[in-house]
Amino acid sequence: MQKTILVTGGNRGIGLETCKQLAAMGHTVIMGSRNLEKGQEKAKAIDGNVIAKQLDVTSEASINALKAEIQAEFGKLDVLINNAGIMSEDNVSDVSIEEQKRVMETNVWAPMRMVQIFVPLLNNSDDPRIVNLSSQMGQRMNQTADHSAYRLSKFTLNGLTLQLANALPNIKVNAMHPGWVKTDMGGSSAPLSVEEGADTSVWLATADNIPSGKLFCCRELMEW
Ligand SMILES: NC(=O)c1ccc[n+]([C@@H]2O[C@H](COP(=O)([O-])OP(=O)(O)OC[C@H]3O[C@@H](n4cnc5c(N)ncnc54)[C@H](OP(=O)(O)O)[C@@H]3O)[C@@H](O)[C@H]2O)c1
């Protein structure tokens, strides 16, 4: 079944590859891009139905504007992929609250706001899904002191995923770790390609018999 899928931060990295793979499968992909021109340039180069739309996930006005556009053009949303994210270089012993708030704004409050605003459109789908890009750095066993704001944000995103899965029984809500992937965030030493990194997002968005309220890596369940 052809789906309408929104990927936040779709203009580069894992998000861009996710848009490519979904488009190759015949889905309609809305590529959220903070900078619309950059997104349009990337979307044009993809074979398939990819439409770039302006989206800053930290701006409620930007999210509401996109929701109105999608409502008018499609009347529903089948899958929301909360992919946009930022890294932090810090240590819990001296990270400022401002830095923690900055990272939480993009990695936690933004996906929460996205879901709250898009639920009415997801509810118009026959098979609505939400995929949250988390990280193994959010796992309980990985709460070390370095990159502390990022770790805490993904730990919290995992909690948010569980809460949303409980609150939205009609929507499949899952989180996933893409692996350590060669992107601007992952760096050039990362062992995985973007093709490998996008695989589990695409699978959670499109495969049959997906559960809800789980954390995945490489299409396998992963410990929280
Ligand atoms: N790479 C890894 O090894 C790895 C591992 C575990 C988890 N992850 C997670 O996977 C996701 C994608 O990571 P990546 O490696 O592809 O990162 P990336 O290469 O740094 O790309 C990040 C994307 O997020 C977008 N973004 C950031 N803030 C935004 C905002 N306020 N509004 C809209 N878009 C925003 C960026 O847009 P701009 O171009 O406008 O900045 C960019 O498109 C992230 O959630 C990350 O935490 C990655």
The ligand as an SDF file (V2000), in Angstrom:
LIG
                    3D

 48 52  0  0  0  0  0  0  0  0999 V2000
   24.8450    9.0760   12.8370 N   0  0  0  0  0  0  0  0  0  0  0  0
   24.8100    8.2460   13.8630 C   0  0  0  0  0  0  0  0  0  0  0  0
   25.7680    7.4490   14.0830 O   0  0  0  0  0  0  0  0  0  0  0  0
   23.6200    8.1810   14.7870 C   0  0  0  0  0  0  0  0  0  0  0  0
   23.6400    7.2350   15.8260 C   0  0  0  0  0  0  0  0  0  0  0  0
   22.5360    7.1470   16.6830 C   0  0  0  0  0  0  0  0  0  0  0  0
   21.4370    7.9660   16.4780 C   0  0  0  0  0  0  0  0  0  0  0  0
   21.4490    8.8860   15.4530 N   0  0  0  0  0  0  0  0  0  0  0  0
   20.2530    9.7400   15.3040 C   0  0  0  0  0  0  0  0  0  0  0  0
   19.7810    9.6760   13.9710 O   0  0  0  0  0  0  0  0  0  0  0  0
   19.1730   10.9280   13.5930 C   0  0  0  0  0  0  0  0  0  0  0  0
   19.8080   11.4300   12.3030 C   0  0  0  0  0  0  0  0  0  0  0  0
   21.1970   11.5820   12.5390 O   0  0  0  0  0  0  0  0  0  0  0  0
   22.2570   11.9200   11.3950 P   0  0  0  0  0  0  0  0  0  0  0  0
   23.4930   11.2090   11.7370 O   0  0  0  0  0  0  0  0  0  0  0  0
   21.6470   11.7590   10.0580 O   0  0  0  0  0  0  0  0  0  0  0  0
   22.4930   13.4800   11.7220 O   0  0  0  0  0  0  0  0  0  0  0  0
   23.0160   14.6800   10.7860 P   0  0  0  0  0  0  0  0  0  0  0  0
   23.7780   14.1400    9.6320 O   0  0  0  0  0  0  0  0  0  0  0  0
   23.6890   15.6250   11.7120 O   0  0  0  0  0  0  0  0  0  0  0  0
   21.6510   15.3310   10.2380 O   0  0  0  0  0  0  0  0  0  0  0  0
   20.7630   15.8810   11.1730 C   0  0  0  0  0  0  0  0  0  0  0  0
   19.5110   16.3280   10.4630 C   0  0  0  0  0  0  0  0  0  0  0  0
   18.6350   16.8910   11.4620 O   0  0  0  0  0  0  0  0  0  0  0  0
   18.2430   18.1670   11.0100 C   0  0  0  0  0  0  0  0  0  0  0  0
   17.8850   19.0790   12.1000 N   0  0  0  0  0  0  0  0  0  0  0  0
   18.5830   19.4050   13.2110 C   0  0  0  0  0  0  0  0  0  0  0  0
   17.9170   20.3320   13.9290 N   0  0  0  0  0  0  0  0  0  0  0  0
   16.7690   20.5840   13.2450 C   0  0  0  0  0  0  0  0  0  0  0  0
   15.6600   21.4490   13.4540 C   0  0  0  0  0  0  0  0  0  0  0  0
   15.5780   22.2660   14.5180 N   0  0  0  0  0  0  0  0  0  0  0  0
   14.6490   21.4200   12.5600 N   0  0  0  0  0  0  0  0  0  0  0  0
   14.7000   20.6120   11.4810 C   0  0  0  0  0  0  0  0  0  0  0  0
   15.7300   19.8020   11.2040 N   0  0  0  0  0  0  0  0  0  0  0  0
   16.7430   19.7890   12.0840 C   0  0  0  0  0  0  0  0  0  0  0  0
   19.4180   18.6850   10.2000 C   0  0  0  0  0  0  0  0  0  0  0  0
   19.0060   19.7840    9.4030 O   0  0  0  0  0  0  0  0  0  0  0  0
   20.0270   20.9860    8.9400 P   0  0  0  0  0  0  0  0  0  0  0  0
   20.7170   20.4710    7.7010 O   0  0  0  0  0  0  0  0  0  0  0  0
   19.1280   22.1270    8.7180 O   0  0  0  0  0  0  0  0  0  0  0  0
   20.9860   21.1970   10.0790 O   0  0  0  0  0  0  0  0  0  0  0  0
   19.7710   17.4320    9.4300 C   0  0  0  0  0  0  0  0  0  0  0  0
   18.9020   17.2720    8.3430 O   0  0  0  0  0  0  0  0  0  0  0  0
   19.3900   11.8750   14.7830 C   0  0  0  0  0  0  0  0  0  0  0  0
   18.2140   11.9140   15.5690 O   0  0  0  0  0  0  0  0  0  0  0  0
   20.5230   11.2110   15.5610 C   0  0  0  0  0  0  0  0  0  0  0  0
   20.5010   11.5420   16.9230 O   0  0  0  0  0  0  0  0  0  0  0  0
   22.5120    9.0060   14.6040 C   0  0  0  0  0  0  0  0  0  0  0  0
  1  2  1  0
  2  3  2  0
  2  4  1  0
  4  5  1  0
  4 48  2  0
  5  6  2  0
  6  7  1  0
  7  8  2  0
  8  9  1  0
  8 48  1  0
  9 10  1  0
  9 46  1  0
 10 11  1  0
 11 12  1  0
 11 44  1  0
 12 13  1  0
 13 14  1  0
 14 15  2  0
 14 16  1  0
 14 17  1  0
 17 18  1  0
 18 19  2  0
 18 20  1  0
 18 21  1  0
 21 22  1  0
 22 23  1  0
 23 24  1  0
 23 42  1  0
 24 25  1  0
 25 26  1  0
 25 36  1  0
 26 27  1  0
 26 35  1  0
 27 28  2  0
 28 29  1  0
 29 30  1  0
 29 35  2  0
 30 31  1  0
 30 32  2  0
 32 33  1  0
 33 34  2  0
 34 35  1  0
 36 37  1  0
 36 42  1  0
 37 38  1  0
 38 39  2  0
 38 40  1  0
 38 41  1  0
 42 43  1  0
 44 45  1  0
 44 46  1  0
 46 47  1  0
M  CHG  2   8   1  16  -1
M  END
$$$$
